[in-house]
């Protein structure tokens, strides 16, 4: 099972890069990609500066994730080959459920930045766009490397993947969604319903 999950994840990651590379690009450059992540960082800081209760901040962080991340691309590759037998309606419903699920899940990760700061270290060209490398300096913890992969090939500038201390969001979600689908006997409808309620 472990090897199957890794294989699914690797195929999904490769597919995401090929899909994005095949789509027409806008005039994206390193400065624009870096500025985009700088805006995300500034918006995270604004939420923290409000001094809201943590639960309210988490809701705001979820909104930022959905605003800045290409959750549709993430959903497509999380489902991967298992989506080939799904109807357009099933794929659409899954995409909506996954968008909420992934935004809640990773929006909560932004909570780690309360009391800390994020510094942008640099940009590197990759085939689908740019890799923006940052360091998250966390309160009471060692700094974390957080890398954003940014592209405009979905039609607007968004990040389509994150690496947190080397852990690949896209591959992790592909493995987890694949395992969840296996436990449900391949029933995409059941998985979709469960994702809507997942915290």
C-alpha positions as CSV (number, residue, x, y, z in Angstrom):
1,X,0.0,0.0,0.0
2,X,2.8,2.4,0.9
3,X,4.4,2.0,-2.6
4,X,1.0,2.4,-4.3
5,X,0.4,5.7,-2.5
6,X,3.9,7.0,-3.3
7,X,3.4,6.0,-7.0
8,X,0.0,7.8,-7.1
9,X,1.6,10.9,-5.5
10,X,4.5,11.0,-7.9
11,X,2.2,10.6,-10.9
12,X,-0.1,13.3,-9.7
13,X,2.8,15.7,-9.1
14,X,4.2,15.1,-12.6
15,X,0.8,15.5,-14.1
16,X,0.3,18.8,-12.4
17,X,3.5,20.2,-13.8
18,X,2.6,18.9,-17.3
19,X,-0.9,20.3,-17.2
20,X,0.2,23.7,-16.1
21,X,3.1,23.8,-18.6
22,X,0.7,23.0,-21.4
23,X,-1.6,26.0,-20.7
24,X,-1.0,29.5,-22.1
25,X,0.9,31.8,-19.7
26,X,0.5,35.5,-19.0
27,X,3.7,37.6,-18.7
28,X,4.7,36.2,-15.4
29,X,8.2,37.1,-14.1
30,X,10.1,36.6,-10.8
31,X,9.2,40.1,-9.5
32,X,5.4,39.5,-10.1
33,X,5.5,36.0,-8.5
34,X,7.5,37.3,-5.5
35,X,5.1,40.3,-5.1
36,X,2.2,37.9,-5.1
37,X,3.6,35.9,-2.2
38,X,4.5,39.1,-0.5
39,X,0.9,40.1,-0.6
40,X,-0.2,36.8,0.8
41,X,2.4,37.3,3.7
42,X,1.1,40.8,4.2
43,X,-2.5,39.6,4.4
44,X,-1.6,36.9,6.9
45,X,0.1,39.6,9.0
46,X,-3.0,41.8,8.8
47,X,-5.2,39.0,10.1
48,X,-2.8,38.4,13.0
49,X,-2.7,42.2,13.7
50,X,-6.4,42.3,14.2
51,X,-6.0,40.5,17.6
52,X,-9.1,38.5,16.9
53,X,-9.8,35.2,18.8
54,X,-7.9,32.4,17.3
55,X,-11.0,30.7,15.8
56,X,-11.9,33.9,14.0
57,X,-8.3,34.2,12.7
58,X,-8.4,30.6,11.4
59,X,-11.6,31.4,9.4
60,X,-9.8,34.4,7.9
61,X,-6.7,32.2,7.1
62,X,-9.0,29.7,5.3
63,X,-10.3,32.6,3.2
64,X,-6.8,33.7,2.3
65,X,-5.8,30.1,1.3
66,X,-8.9,29.9,-1.0
67,X,-8.1,33.4,-2.4
68,X,-4.4,32.8,-3.1
69,X,-4.2,29.1,-3.9
70,X,-5.4,27.4,-7.1
71,X,-7.6,25.0,-5.3
72,X,-9.2,23.7,-8.5
73,X,-5.9,22.5,-9.9
74,X,-5.2,20.9,-6.5
75,X,-8.5,19.2,-6.5
76,X,-8.0,17.8,-10.0
77,X,-4.7,16.3,-9.2
78,X,-5.7,15.1,-5.7
79,X,-8.4,13.0,-7.4
80,X,-6.1,12.0,-10.3
81,X,-6.8,8.9,-12.4
82,X,-9.6,8.0,-10.0
83,X,-11.6,10.8,-11.5
84,X,-11.6,9.3,-15.0
85,X,-14.8,7.3,-14.4
86,X,-16.5,10.2,-12.6
87,X,-19.2,12.3,-14.3
88,X,-18.7,16.0,-14.8
89,X,-21.2,16.6,-12.0
90,X,-19.3,14.3,-9.7
91,X,-16.0,16.1,-10.5
92,X,-17.6,19.5,-9.9
93,X,-19.0,18.4,-6.6
94,X,-15.7,16.9,-5.5
95,X,-13.9,20.1,-6.5
96,X,-16.2,22.2,-4.4
97,X,-15.9,19.9,-1.4
98,X,-12.1,19.6,-1.8
99,X,-11.7,23.4,-2.0
100,X,-13.4,23.8,1.4
101,X,-11.5,20.9,2.9
102,X,-8.0,22.0,1.7
103,X,-8.7,25.6,2.7
104,X,-9.7,24.6,6.2
105,X,-6.8,22.3,6.6
106,X,-4.0,24.5,5.4
107,X,-5.7,27.7,6.6
108,X,-5.1,26.3,10.1
109,X,-1.4,25.9,9.2
110,X,-1.2,29.7,8.9
111,X,-2.0,29.8,12.6
112,X,1.6,28.8,13.2
113,X,2.6,32.2,12.1
114,X,0.9,34.0,15.0
115,X,3.6,35.7,16.9
116,X,6.2,35.1,14.2
117,X,7.1,36.5,10.8
118,X,7.7,35.2,7.3
119,X,10.6,36.4,5.2
120,X,10.9,36.0,1.4
121,X,14.3,34.6,0.5
122,X,14.2,34.4,-3.2
123,X,12.7,33.2,-6.5
124,X,13.7,30.5,-8.9
125,X,12.2,29.8,-12.4
126,X,10.6,26.4,-12.8
127,X,8.8,25.1,-15.9
128,X,5.2,26.0,-14.9
129,X,6.2,29.4,-13.2
130,X,8.3,30.3,-10.2
131,X,9.3,28.8,-6.9
132,X,9.2,31.4,-4.1
133,X,11.3,30.3,-1.1
134,X,10.4,31.8,2.3
135,X,11.5,31.3,5.9
136,X,8.8,31.2,8.6
137,X,10.2,32.4,11.9
138,X,7.8,30.9,14.5
139,X,7.3,31.8,18.1
140,X,9.1,29.4,20.3
141,X,10.1,27.1,17.4
142,X,12.9,26.6,14.9
143,X,12.4,28.4,11.6
144,X,10.6,26.6,8.9
145,X,11.3,26.6,5.1
146,X,8.1,27.2,3.2
147,X,8.2,27.1,-0.6
148,X,5.3,28.3,-2.8
149,X,5.1,27.3,-6.5
150,X,3.4,30.1,-8.4
151,X,1.9,30.1,-11.8
152,X,-0.5,32.2,-14.0
153,X,-1.3,29.3,-16.3
154,X,-4.8,28.7,-14.9
155,X,-5.7,32.2,-16.1
156,X,-4.7,34.2,-13.0
157,X,-1.7,34.4,-10.7
158,X,-2.0,31.8,-7.9
159,X,0.1,29.3,-6.0
160,X,-0.6,25.7,-6.9
161,X,1.6,23.9,-4.5
162,X,3.4,24.4,-1.2
163,X,6.4,22.6,0.5
164,X,6.6,22.9,4.2
165,X,10.0,21.7,5.4
166,X,10.2,19.6,2.3
167,X,6.7,18.1,2.6
168,X,4.9,18.4,-0.7
169,X,1.3,19.5,-0.3
170,X,0.2,18.2,-3.7
171,X,1.7,14.8,-3.3
172,X,0.5,14.5,0.3
173,X,-3.1,15.3,-0.6
174,X,-3.0,12.9,-3.6
175,X,-1.9,10.1,-1.3
176,X,-4.4,11.0,1.4
177,X,-7.3,11.4,-1.0
178,X,-6.4,8.1,-2.8
179,X,-6.3,6.3,0.6
180,X,-9.7,7.8,1.6
181,X,-11.2,6.8,-1.7
182,X,-9.9,3.2,-1.3
183,X,-11.5,3.0,2.1
184,X,-14.8,4.0,0.5
185,X,-14.5,1.4,-2.2
186,X,-13.9,4.0,-4.9
187,X,-17.2,5.8,-4.2
188,X,-16.4,9.5,-5.1
189,X,-19.9,10.6,-4.0
190,X,-19.3,9.2,-0.5
191,X,-15.8,10.8,-0.4
192,X,-17.2,14.1,-1.5
193,X,-19.8,14.1,1.3
194,X,-17.2,13.2,3.9
195,X,-14.9,16.0,2.7
196,X,-17.6,18.6,3.2
197,X,-17.8,17.7,6.8
198,X,-14.0,17.2,7.4
199,X,-12.4,19.7,9.7
